[in-house]
Amino acid sequence: MHHKPLYLFFFLMSSSLCYGQALNQLSNSKDDSPIIIEADKSVVCDETLNKCVATGNAMAQKSTNIVYADILTVYFSEGKEREITSIVADGHVRMETPTDTAYGDHAHYDVALDRILMTGGNLRIETPQQTLTARDSIEYWHSKNQGIARGNAIAQFPEKEELVQADTLIAYFKPATEKTDEGKEKLTIDRVEAEGNVLASGPKGIVTGDRGVYFAQTHLVEISHNVKITQDKNVITGEYVRHNLDTNVTEMYTQAPGVASSGSVKRISGLISPKDAKKMKGKPSETTQKSKDGHLFPVSAKNKKTSTS
């Protein structure tokens, strides 16, 4: 038997659940528009516990931003203001804005910290231009415009055929030049800091190392410690590299410029195949490797299908 959804309106909300761009829109909302909560089974509010629980295909909507989950729990402060202090979403979590969608099993938004933490399987944030995935968790700090992905984290830029992969990625967002249909700012990834088993991939090769930074606008990656560049059969190793994933221009150093030497310096070494060197400027590699620890080593991001399992 199909039950009609139960509706509940809140006009006292100052902050709400979201991620990335949704968090920028919802937690920053200054209008008095209500949050609408729907559920197939029940919506139970307990003033003694300062919370409302929506169960069964639950949905919370404020303006054009929507959160779906099996169970949604909204926590309030005491007193007349009754402001929302946190929202918890459990089971098949999906968060939508006009430009972005996020997925996970569990999400918790803390209003005081202005942070959302997503955990569970199939963690990902999708936009038309970018995708961020992780195995363990994704969190977003609105005040810092900062997203942190942990556990085989991957930031993909399909239009550029580029990606960055590492144990941990910290993505810094900035307002995009274009706006949404509602006139609100879109957020786009400006740069990505990578730590642990770092891989940066472009159409013509891959760069690996221990830590690095990717600059989305310029296609530039700076990677340090145990650096390796692979382009077809050509391999160059060193301790610090500046590499443009678009132009394929590489600057390899024994250490980062301006950093004082400490101890012995490793020499730069390389294996260059004359036949393959002629291809380096124009032909993307078609191979995808997989390391022993399960990390994907995709040379080209064009046909990459991300797995976060």
Secondary structure as the mmCIF struct_conf table of DSSP 4:
data_model
#
loop_
_struct_conf.conf_type_id
_struct_conf.id
_struct_conf.beg_label_comp_id
_struct_conf.beg_label_asym_id
_struct_conf.beg_label_seq_id
_struct_conf.end_label_comp_id
_struct_conf.end_label_asym_id
_struct_conf.end_label_seq_id
HELX_LH_PP_P HELX_LH_PP_P1 HIS A 2 PRO A 5
STRN STRN1 LEU A 6 PHE A 10
BEND BEND1 PHE A 11 PHE A 11
BEND BEND2 SER A 14 SER A 14
HELX_RH_AL_P HELX_RH_AL_P1 GLY A 20 LEU A 26
TURN_TY1_P TURN_TY1_P1 SER A 27 ASN A 28
BEND BEND3 ASP A 31 ASP A 31
HELX_LH_PP_P HELX_LH_PP_P2 SER A 33 PRO A 34
STRN STRN2 ILE A 35 ALA A 39
BEND BEND4 ASP A 40 LYS A 41
STRN STRN3 SER A 42 ASP A 46
TURN_TY1_P TURN_TY1_P2 GLU A 47 ASN A 50
STRN STRN4 LYS A 51 LYS A 62
TURN_TY1_P TURN_TY1_P3 SER A 63 THR A 64
STRN STRN5 ASN A 65 PHE A 76
BEND BEND5 GLU A 78 GLU A 81
STRN STRN6 ILE A 84 GLU A 96
BEND BEND6 PRO A 98 THR A 99
STRN STRN7 THR A 101 ASP A 110
TURN_TY1_P TURN_TY1_P4 VAL A 111 ASP A 114
STRN STRN8 ARG A 115 THR A 119
BEND BEND7 GLY A 120 ASN A 122
STRN STRN9 LEU A 123 GLU A 126
BEND BEND8 PRO A 128 GLN A 129
STRN STRN10 THR A 131 ALA A 134
BEND BEND9 ARG A 135 ASP A 136
STRN STRN11 SER A 137 TRP A 141
HELX_RH_3T_P HELX_RH_3T_P1 HIS A 142 LYS A 144
TURN_TY1_P TURN_TY1_P5 ASN A 145 ASN A 145
STRN STRN12 GLN A 146 PHE A 157
HELX_RH_3T_P HELX_RH_3T_P2 PRO A 158 LYS A 160
TURN_TY1_P TURN_TY1_P6 GLU A 161 GLU A 161
STRN STRN13 GLU A 162 LYS A 179
TURN_TY1_P TURN_TY1_P7 ASP A 181 GLU A 182
BEND BEND10 GLY A 183 GLY A 183
HELX_LH_PP_P HELX_LH_PP_P3 LYS A 184 LYS A 184
STRN STRN14 GLU A 185 GLY A 202
TURN_TY1_P TURN_TY1_P8 PRO A 203 LYS A 204
STRN STRN15 GLY A 205 PHE A 215
TURN_TY1_P TURN_TY1_P9 ALA A 216 HIS A 219
STRN STRN16 LEU A 220 GLN A 231
TURN_TY1_P TURN_TY1_P10 ASP A 232 LYS A 233
STRN STRN17 ASN A 234 ASN A 244
TURN_TY1_P TURN_TY1_P11 LEU A 245 THR A 247
STRN STRN18 THR A 250 TYR A 253
BEND BEND11 THR A 254 GLN A 255
TURN_TY1_P TURN_TY1_P12 PRO A 257 GLY A 258
HELX_LH_PP_P HELX_LH_PP_P4 VAL A 259 SER A 261
BEND BEND12 GLY A 263 GLY A 263
HELX_LH_PP_P HELX_LH_PP_P5 LYS A 266 ILE A 268
STRN STRN19 SER A 269 LEU A 271
HELX_RH_AL_P HELX_RH_AL_P2 PRO A 274 ALA A 277
TURN_TY1_P TURN_TY1_P13 LYS A 278 GLY A 282
STRN STRN20 THR A 288 LYS A 290
TURN_TY1_P TURN_TY1_P14 LYS A 292 ASP A 293
BEND BEND13 GLY A 294 GLY A 294
STRN STRN21 LEU A 296 PRO A 298
BEND BEND14 VAL A 299 VAL A 299
BEND BEND15 ALA A 301 ALA A 301
TURN_TY1_P TURN_TY1_P15 LYS A 302 ASN A 303
#
